[in-house]
Amino acid sequence: MSRIAIKICGLSTPETVEAALKGGASHVGFVHFAKSPRHLEIDRLAALARRAPDHVGRVAVLVQPDDALLAAIAPHVDIVQLHGDETPERAAAIRARFGRTLWKAIPVKTRADLAAGSAYAGAVDMLLYDAKTPKGADLPGGMGLRFDWDLLAGFRPPAPWGLSGGLDADNVAEAIRITGAPLVDVSSGVESAPGIKDVDKIAAFCNAVSTC
Ligand SMILES: O=C(O)c1ccccc1N[C@@H]1O[C@H](COP(=O)(O)O)[C@@H](O)[C@H]1O
């Protein structure tokens, strides 16, 4: 396994889950959000999550989930990644109620956006700095967009953190060099088309991270 944690997200087939595990991913991610090309119904999400061994974190990516959805999904995963406009108070309540490790995506376009993470310190277990998607976009993530990584150079995140947004096998080493990210998260960058993961791209991404 790489020194730097790797999350391969938006997996939707047994073959691509296996590719992520074979590549040494520390986390595998599954999206439940109807507008996403990676959306999985709960039974399918659960079946794929079961393929991961205990040492690999199973992550559910959710957007402003209500308690009923959390109750249905949380038993199948180790980690819930909140990828919407959830407030720090709502995040803290989710963590307390469902007892899962909680990640919060922080959408970033400018330096000022980084400050939003501070309000979540103590309420969540990890901040995931991700590129902000355009106003009115269908998706709050998973669009293969990147932000200016220099914003994170020298920045001291207020909590454990990871980097997301527009990463791929060709740029991830540079992203790690600039930001010092301890965890990298990829979805679009290991796909051949939206929602279609590519086992060779997954392998290349994991390989690129392992050289860092
Ligand atoms: O992937 C999606 O469709 C998605 C839907 C709703 C919320 C988040 C989503 N994706 C997450 O966004 C980041 C960055 O993805 P990318 O590498 O830029 O495509 C990642 O955590 C995805 O899982």
The ligand as a Tripos MOL2 file, in Angstrom:
@<TRIPOS>MOLECULE
LIG
   23    24     1     0     0
SMALL
NO_CHARGES

@<TRIPOS>ATOM
      1 O1        -18.9520   11.5600   -8.4950 O.co2     1 LIG1
      2 C1        -20.0630   12.0770   -8.4140 C.2       1 LIG1
      3 O2        -20.9020   11.9210   -9.3050 O.co2     1 LIG1
      4 C2        -20.4170   12.8900   -7.2270 C.ar      1 LIG1
      5 C3        -21.7370   13.1940   -6.9950 C.ar      1 LIG1
      6 C4        -22.0950   13.9290   -5.8970 C.ar      1 LIG1
      7 C5        -21.1290   14.3610   -4.9990 C.ar      1 LIG1
      8 C6        -19.7970   14.0670   -5.2060 C.ar      1 LIG1
      9 C7        -19.4290   13.3340   -6.3110 C.ar      1 LIG1
     10 N1        -18.1080   13.0280   -6.5720 N.pl3     1 LIG1
     11 C8        -16.9870   13.2680   -5.7500 C.3       1 LIG1
     12 O3        -16.3000   14.4470   -6.1120 O.3       1 LIG1
     13 C9        -14.9280   14.3050   -5.8270 C.3       1 LIG1
     14 C10       -14.0790   14.7310   -7.0090 C.3       1 LIG1
     15 O4        -14.3110   13.9610   -8.1250 O.3       1 LIG1
     16 P1        -13.4540   14.0800   -9.4890 P.3       1 LIG1
     17 O5        -12.2140   13.2550   -9.3040 O.co2     1 LIG1
     18 O6        -13.1300   15.5000   -9.7130 O.co2     1 LIG1
     19 O7        -14.3320   13.5180  -10.5260 O.co2     1 LIG1
     20 C11       -14.7560   12.8450   -5.4110 C.3       1 LIG1
     21 O8        -14.8000   12.7120   -4.0020 O.3       1 LIG1
     22 C12       -15.9450   12.2100   -5.9950 C.3       1 LIG1
     23 O9        -16.3030   11.0500   -5.3730 O.3       1 LIG1
@<TRIPOS>BOND
     1     1     2 2
     2     2     3 1
     3     2     4 1
     4     4     5 ar
     5     4     9 ar
     6     5     6 ar
     7     6     7 ar
     8     7     8 ar
     9     8     9 ar
    10     9    10 1
    11    10    11 1
    12    11    12 1
    13    11    22 1
    14    12    13 1
    15    13    14 1
    16    13    20 1
    17    14    15 1
    18    15    16 1
    19    16    17 2
    20    16    18 1
    21    16    19 1
    22    20    21 1
    23    20    22 1
    24    22    23 1
@<TRIPOS>SUBSTRUCTURE
     1 LIG1         1 GROUP 0 **** ****
